[in-house]
Amino acid sequence: MVILTLNCGSSSVKYQVYEWNDHVVLARGLVERVGTSEAVLEHSAHHSETYTVTKEILDHETAVQLILETITGPKTGVVKALKDVMAVGHRVLHGGQKFAKSVLITPESLQTFRELIDLGPLHLPANISGIEAAQKVLPGVPQVAVLDTAWHQTMPASSYVYAVPYNWYSFYGVRRYGFHGTSFLYTAKRASVLLGKKPADTNLIIAHVGNGASMSAVKNGSAYDTSMGLTPLEGLVMGTRSGDIDPAIINYICRRSGLTSQEVENELNKKSGILGITQKFSDRRDMNKAADEGDANSLLARQIEGYRLKKYIGSYMAALGRVDAVVFTAGVGEMAYQIREEALKGLENLGIFLDPDKNKLSRTRNAETLISADHSPIKVFVIPTDEELVMTEDTYAITKGTYDIHTNFTYSFENPTYVNKERARALEKELAKNPAVKSILAKAP
């Protein structure tokens, strides 16, 4: 049984092909520059070299069609025929307050996503286009929506209601929603395994740090608070997003610059964060290299990002009362030891002791690592996320009628013996080149 997962952005489609019976990833890939005459598909199949093609792809339907042709093609195929695709899982940004778990896509649920476009104007139109394209190309195949916001629906009202006129919430849905939920679900479950605890007994602080970044305070295995809000703009310093600011700044800049509020919002989303401070970098690899070489603004950007992370960690420790572990995940969280160091230094009085050498060693996406000192009361893990696996398992379970909210549902990766075969093979090669990494591998008790 083959499960296809699609993550449709405004100009891209990320995909994965998973063989359920063998529990193996057959292929994964990305179509970029959708909407242009020079779109690029990169397709990596199991045990094969990456296949790349450039061609005109003007819409998501054409992109999805190309993906299906590629995964079934005579040279690039990993699936014999389209009839072998039993279900499609779609990443969907926003489910509002209606969805607390993944859902089968029906005309009613699709209409709900359309009604929520104002809450996700940059992402939801692309998500919907991807769904409609897959429905057209694969008629009759079950389609499932896996929602970024679903994980956060267990937050108490004291965490998600803003101190604004209450009718903004009751009439317009203005509240904290949170995002990156699929990543938080995966890393929370894996952290519980590494701690040797049941999810319901686990308190965590998880930092999903990529180009977009957010944090989740996890109490008794469920979301208690998060840093992103109504939109993905609030919270941490990100690649191009400002995160937390004084809201009065918007009107102040409008008055002084002549920009409209929409233009200012655009700059807060696309020209701020690390890019805004450095004026030239949004990629943390570039920022860290320049900072290490003495670039003052890059060093300042790293310090600001680390300090914002540290403030959220401290506030979530106060909110949770007891913390078992701090977890870093996503591209920056998994690879940028400098950012982790900035976020955690000086927190020893709160029970977090980072081991500097272990932290520098941990630069892998193929293994879970433990980077706290041996005597640290609070563990610090780096856990590579696997949102596609969550999407795949949700999709399969929904089609079989066995799915439920995550507190009543058990994922394969909650088993202490779980192994990601693809990552395990890659780790073997990595350890051959850098055997020291073996000393920091995290293991379940």
C-alpha angles and dihedrals in degrees: 000000000000122000118195118200123196129194107188120196127181092274104009145058121206116194144180132193114209128187104215099195094055095032092228136131107241096186144341133193152151136235112204134186094030108183095042139090090241103054115154129216119197113189125184116189128190109284092352136109118260113273117214130187133173120206145133112291111168101174144016093259090061090045092052090046090053091049091053092047089051097049091049098036123122094245103027102028126125095170122062096216141351090254087071090067100093100178143358125221119203128199107227121189102212136029096165113211094317102079124055093168142018115296141201108254111246131162087264096052091044089053089052090055089052090052090053096054092108088063093052109021094156097049114020097066089057092045090052092046090053092051093048091047093051092046090053096045095040105034114188095017112123113252122202131196117217107195126214091209099049096086091059097055091095092066115118119245090251087066101044107033114090122219092248129109103309093228088066085069099038096043104029105023094242105167142112109286105166129207141216085064096149090055092048091050093053096045093044092054092045092048089054089054092050091049092049091236137122113255090242089060096047130099116190145169110213124191115197100192119180131118082305113039138190142155135226127204106210119201120186090346097307136093113275102166140351138194102230117077139186086340134012090264099085126083130021128036106265139186095277103352124091100217115198117016137153102274090219088071090077097062091038092057091043090056096044100040104030091236119141120243089252090054091049091049088051090053091049089053102038110020104036136069115055090346092052094051098042094035089214114043134063095159111087091215090063092042094050093046091051092044091052089050091054104264103157098208093047091051089048091050091052091049093048092049092048093047092051090051090049093052091052092047090053094047092048091050088056092047095049098040092205124044124190098185147352113226129199120198144158126056100308095033091052099043112023106081090174092064092048090050093050091049097050107033113112095023095105092107087060093053101263114123114177118202103223095204094049090046093055091047093054104089104124138113092195102069145033112246137195111219103168122103116267091249096047110125089207115052122223116210133182107209119181106226124235109195092160092061091052089049091049095049093045091050094049094046093048092052090050095044094240099109127114140157111303095257089061097037131075121215124205091243091061088073112098089224094054114131128186098220095200093052092042091058092048091047092056090058091045093051090051088061097037111021092173089077088072090071093065100043111129116229134188113250 
